[in-house]
Amino acid sequence: LRKTAPAVFGLLSALELHPTNDRAGVFAPVGGFRRVAESMHDLCVDKGVRFQFGASVTTVTDEGVYFTCNNNREEEAERDFLAADLIICNADVPFATKTITRPKTSSEETIEDGQRLYQETYDWNDEFDYSSGVLAFHWSVSKRLDALNTHNVFMSANTTSDARESWSVLRDDGSGNSGGNDGTSSSMKGRPFNFYVHRASKADDSAVPPGRDSIMVLLPCPTLARSEDLASIPREESIKAYKQQFDKELVDDARDAVLERLSVLEGLDHLRGSILDEVLDTPASYADYYNVGAGVPFGLSHGLGQLSLTRPAADCETCDNVLFVGASSRPGNGVPLVLIGSKQVAKKAVEKLKGMMPS
């Protein structure tokens, strides 16, 4: 039961993809979802919040945050410390608890211990169950792709066996049959698999220039396979090693398989020749950009063992003055649940700060 999700989640696809109900669907802001973050930033600045960009947090303790700044890669990063009464950590929980949070520092610590406070590494707690990894192809296209809606789900379900095999890509059994993260893979072409395509211009004309288009293809894939040997080496080296789990051969095969499936749609039969530019994301690049555990963009899975109250709590087990927020903490992943969790943590933070004030 731990990995089993409630059947009610099956209703989500019907709500999001209903063909005739105008009140159904997934809505996004004009200008892309970045506009939400930009608006929140502007609101915070208006309220006097100060932002520190270009910095890497290396350690979080009850005393505050240790971080480095490196505006010039040719020079050694500057080290700094920001004292804090309370810290809200939005780094992915499996990464944060394994890599950056630690108990209160001691006056007996050695110089080597002090240097470790500023060592940037990448690792995660692999005792959790994770959601799907993703290969994401972002394509700029020289023509309109009117055969596609805003949200498009391509499923392989001609037979029961096809439907089952279509998700085998997520199972790494070491046989090489799933294109897994163990370094072995077989071609996806001609085999059943599932993927999602988002075309923002269908609902937002500002997303593309006139006569052009852009789509994002999300293809489920295995997560990163954790290596204990990479846990303590410099982050740049470990990320480089993890990127080798998704090599050019695997990516090229996945791209070919997706283009072959899309070619049956009107106007998409020669899509490859119309692609002007491509940006590729893999679990390794998501790990590089966002420090997410196992390289998954959607956080911990939503099985019964990690759902709601069984999901990691906001309170940090090793630091009294640290609170967690984000997709891998309560109540769960996805924008609505993360925003609900953020509101709950904000209230909790205010209560904790009030408790610290002298009576």
C-alpha positions in Angstrom: 0.0 0.0 0.0 2.9 2.4 0.6 3.4 3.1 -3.1 -0.3 2.9 -4.1 -2.1 6.2 -4.8 -5.8 6.7 -4.0 -8.1 6.0 -7.0 -9.6 9.5 -6.7 -6.4 10.8 -8.3 -7.7 9.2 -11.5 -10.4 12.0 -11.6 -7.7 14.7 -12.2 -7.1 13.8 -15.8 -10.8 14.0 -16.6 -11.0 17.5 -15.0 -7.9 18.7 -16.7 -8.6 17.3 -20.2 -12.4 17.5 -20.5 -13.1 18.3 -24.2 -16.3 20.4 -23.8 -16.5 21.8 -20.2 -15.1 25.4 -20.3 -14.7 25.3 -16.5 -12.3 22.3 -16.7 -8.7 22.4 -17.8 -5.3 23.6 -16.6 -5.1 27.4 -16.6 -1.8 29.3 -16.9 -1.0 33.0 -16.7 -0.5 35.0 -19.9 3.2 35.4 -20.4 4.0 32.0 -18.9 4.3 30.8 -15.3 7.4 32.9 -14.8 5.0 35.9 -14.5 3.8 34.4 -11.2 7.3 34.4 -9.7 8.0 37.8 -11.1 4.9 39.2 -9.6 5.7 37.6 -6.2 9.2 39.1 -6.4 7.8 42.6 -7.1 5.3 42.3 -4.2 8.1 41.2 -1.8 10.3 44.1 -2.8 7.4 46.5 -2.2 7.1 45.0 1.3 10.8 45.6 2.0 12.1 42.0 1.4 15.8 41.9 0.3 16.9 39.2 -2.1 20.4 37.7 -2.4 21.0 36.3 -5.9 24.1 34.6 -7.3 24.6 32.7 -4.1 24.8 29.0 -3.2 23.6 27.9 0.2 26.0 25.3 1.5 24.9 24.7 5.1 21.8 25.6 7.2 21.9 25.5 11.0 19.8 26.9 13.8 22.3 29.8 13.9 21.8 30.8 10.2 22.8 30.2 6.7 26.3 29.6 5.3 26.7 30.5 1.6 29.1 31.3 -1.1 29.0 33.9 -3.9 30.9 33.6 -7.1 30.3 36.3 -9.6 33.6 35.5 -11.4 34.2 31.8 -12.1 38.0 32.5 -12.4 38.2 33.5 -8.8 37.5 31.6 -5.6 34.0 32.0 -4.3 33.5 34.4 -1.5 32.3 32.9 1.8 29.6 34.5 3.9 27.2 33.8 6.8 23.8 35.2 7.5 22.5 34.9 11.0 18.8 34.2 11.4 16.3 33.6 14.1 14.2 31.4 11.8 14.9 29.9 8.4 12.4 28.7 5.9 14.1 26.3 3.5 12.4 25.7 0.1 15.2 23.4 -1.1 13.9 20.0 -2.0 13.5 18.1 1.4 15.4 14.9 0.4 18.3 17.0 -0.8 18.2 19.5 2.1 18.1 16.9 4.9 20.9 14.9 3.3 23.2 17.8 2.1 22.7 21.2 3.7 20.9 21.0 7.1 23.0 20.1 10.1 22.8 20.5 13.9 24.1 23.6 15.7 27.8 24.2 15.2 30.1 23.8 18.1 33.0 25.9 19.3 35.1 22.7 19.3 34.9 22.3 15.6 38.2 22.1 13.7 39.3 24.3 10.8 38.4 21.3 8.5 34.9 21.3 9.9 34.6 25.0 9.3 35.7 24.5 5.7 33.1 21.8 5.3 30.4 24.4 6.1 31.2 26.0 2.8 31.6 22.9 0.7 28.9 22.6 -2.0 27.8 19.1 -2.7 24.9 17.2 -4.2 23.2 14.2 -2.6 19.7 13.1 -1.5 18.0 10.7 0.8 17.2 7.6 -1.3 14.9 6.0 1.3 11.9 7.9 -0.1 9.8 7.0 -3.1 10.1 9.4 -5.9 7.8 10.6 -8.7 8.7 10.0 -12.4 11.9 11.3 -13.9 11.4 13.4 -17.1 13.1 14.0 -20.4 11.8 17.4 -21.5 12.3 18.6 -25.1 11.6 22.3 -25.6 11.3 23.0 -29.3 11.0 26.3 -31.2 9.3 25.6 -34.5 9.2 27.6 -37.8 5.5 27.0 -38.4 2.2 26.8 -36.6 1.2 23.4 -35.1 -2.5 23.7 -35.2 -3.1 20.0 -34.8 -2.1 20.3 -31.2 -4.3 21.6 -28.3 -2.9 23.3 -25.3 -2.6 20.0 -23.4 -2.0 16.8 -25.3 -1.5 13.3 -23.8 -0.3 10.5 -26.0 -1.1 7.1 -24.5 -0.3 3.6 -25.7 -3.3 1.4 -24.9 -4.1 -0.7 -28.0 -4.0 -3.7 -25.7 -3.7 -4.4 -22.0 -0.2 -5.6 -22.5 0.7 -2.4 -24.4 -0.7 -0.3 -21.6 1.4 -2.1 -19.0 4.5 -2.1 -21.1 4.1 1.6 -21.8 5.1 2.4 -18.2 8.0 -0.1 -18.1 10.4 2.8 -18.9 10.0 3.8 -15.3 11.0 0.4 -13.9 14.8 -0.2 -13.7 15.1 -3.9 -13.4 18.7 -4.1 -14.6 17.7 -6.0 -17.7 18.1 -3.1 -20.0 14.6 -3.6 -21.3 13.4 -0.3 -19.8 16.0 2.2 -21.0 16.9 2.5 -17.3 19.4 4.4 -15.4 21.8 1.5 -15.1 23.6 2.5 -18.3 21.8 0.0 -20.5 19.0 0.7 -22.8 17.1 -0.5 -25.8 15.4 1.5 -28.5 12.0 3.1 -27.7 11.0 3.2 -31.4 8.2 0.7 -32.2 7.6 0.1 -28.5 4.6 1.5 -26.5 5.3 4.5 -24.4 3.4 7.6 -23.1 4.2 11.3 -23.2 2.7 14.8 -22.8 2.9 17.8 -25.1 2.2 21.4 -24.1 1.5 24.1 -26.7 1.3 27.4 -24.9 0.4 29.4 -28.0 -3.0 27.7 -28.3 -4.2 29.8 -25.4 -1.6 32.6 -25.3 -0.6 34.4 -28.5 2.3 36.2 -26.7 4.1 32.9 -26.2 5.5 32.8 -29.8 6.2 35.2 -32.7 3.6 35.3 -35.5 3.7 32.3 -37.8 5.9 30.4 -35.4 5.2 27.9 -32.5 6.8 26.2 -29.6 6.0 23.0 -27.7 7.3 21.2 -24.7 7.4 17.4 -24.7 7.5 15.6 -21.4 8.6 12.0 -21.6 8.6 9.8 -18.4 12.0 8.3 -17.7 13.8 6.7 -14.7 15.2 8.9 -11.9 18.9 9.4 -11.3 20.5 6.3 -9.7 22.2 7.5 -6.5 25.9 6.8 -6.0 27.4 7.0 -2.5 30.8 7.8 -4.1 29.5 11.1 -5.5 28.0 12.3 -2.2 31.1 14.0 -0.8 32.9 15.3 -3.8 32.5 18.9 -5.2 29.0 19.4 -6.6 30.2 20.3 -10.1 32.0 17.0 -10.4 29.0 14.9 -9.1 26.5 16.7 -11.4 28.9 16.0 -14.3 28.9 12.3 -13.4 25.1 12.1 -13.0 24.7 13.7 -16.5 26.4 10.7 -18.0 23.4 8.6 -17.0 21.4 10.3 -19.8 23.9 10.1 -22.7 23.4 11.3 -26.3 22.4 7.9 -27.6 19.6 7.6 -25.1 18.3 11.1 -25.8 18.6 10.8 -29.6 16.6 7.6 -29.4 13.9 9.2 -27.3 13.6 12.2 -29.6 13.3 9.9 -32.7 10.6 7.9 -31.0 8.5 11.0 -30.1 8.9 12.5 -33.5 7.7 9.2 -35.1 4.6 9.2 -32.9 3.8 12.8 -33.6 4.2 12.3 -37.4 0.8 10.8 -37.7 -0.8 14.2 -36.9 -1.7 16.6 -39.7 1.2 19.1 -40.3 3.6 17.3 -38.0 4.8 14.6 -40.5 8.0 16.6 -41.1 8.3 18.3 -37.7 12.0 17.5 -37.4 12.9 19.8 -40.3 10.9 22.6 -38.8 12.6 22.6 -35.4 14.7 25.8 -35.1 16.1 25.3 -31.7 16.0 22.7 -28.9 16.5 23.0 -25.2 16.8 19.6 -23.4 16.2 18.8 -19.8 17.0 15.5 -18.1 16.9 14.4 -14.4 20.5 15.5 -14.2 19.8 19.0 -15.5 16.9 19.4 -13.1 19.3 18.3 -10.3 21.8 20.9 -11.6 19.3 23.7 -11.8 17.2 23.1 -8.6 19.0 20.5 -6.4 16.0 18.2 -6.5 16.4 14.8 -5.0 16.9 12.0 -7.7 16.6 14.7 -10.3 12.8 14.5 -10.4 10.9 17.8 -11.0 7.8 16.7 -9.2 9.2 15.8 -5.8 8.3 12.8 -3.8 5.6 10.4 -5.2 2.0 10.5 -3.9 1.7 7.0 -2.6 -0.2 6.4 0.6 3.1 6.2 2.5 3.9 9.8 1.4 0.6 11.5 1.2 -0.7 14.3 3.4 0.2 13.5 7.0 2.6 10.7 6.0 4.7 13.2 3.9 7.7 14.9 5.5 6.6 17.6 7.9 7.5 21.2 7.8 9.6 20.9 11.0 13.3 20.0 10.5 14.3 17.0 12.7 17.9 18.3 13.3 17.3 22.0 13.5 14.7 23.6 15.7 14.6 26.9 13.9 14.3 25.5 10.3 11.0 25.0 8.5 10.6 23.2 5.1 8.3 24.1 2.3 7.9 22.8 -1.2 6.7 19.9 -3.3 8.3 17.2 -1.2 6.9 18.4 2.1 3.3 18.5 3.3 0.7 18.5 1.9 2.2 17.5 -1.5 3.4 18.5 -5.0 1.7 20.5 -7.7 1.1 24.3 -7.6 -2.1 24.3 -5.5 -0.8 22.0 -2.8 2.6 23.8 -2.6 0.8 27.1 -2.2 -1.4 25.6 0.5 1.7 24.3 2.2 3.4 27.7 1.9 0.5 29.4 3.6 0.6 26.9 6.5 4.3 27.3 6.9 4.0 31.1 6.9 1.5 30.9 9.8 3.7 28.5 11.6 6.7 30.8 11.1 4.8 33.8 12.6 3.8 31.7 15.6 7.4 30.6 16.2 8.8 34.1 15.9 6.1 35.4 18.4 7.2 32.6 20.8 10.8 33.9 20.6 9.9 37.4 21.6 10.4 38.4 25.3 7.2 38.4 27.3 
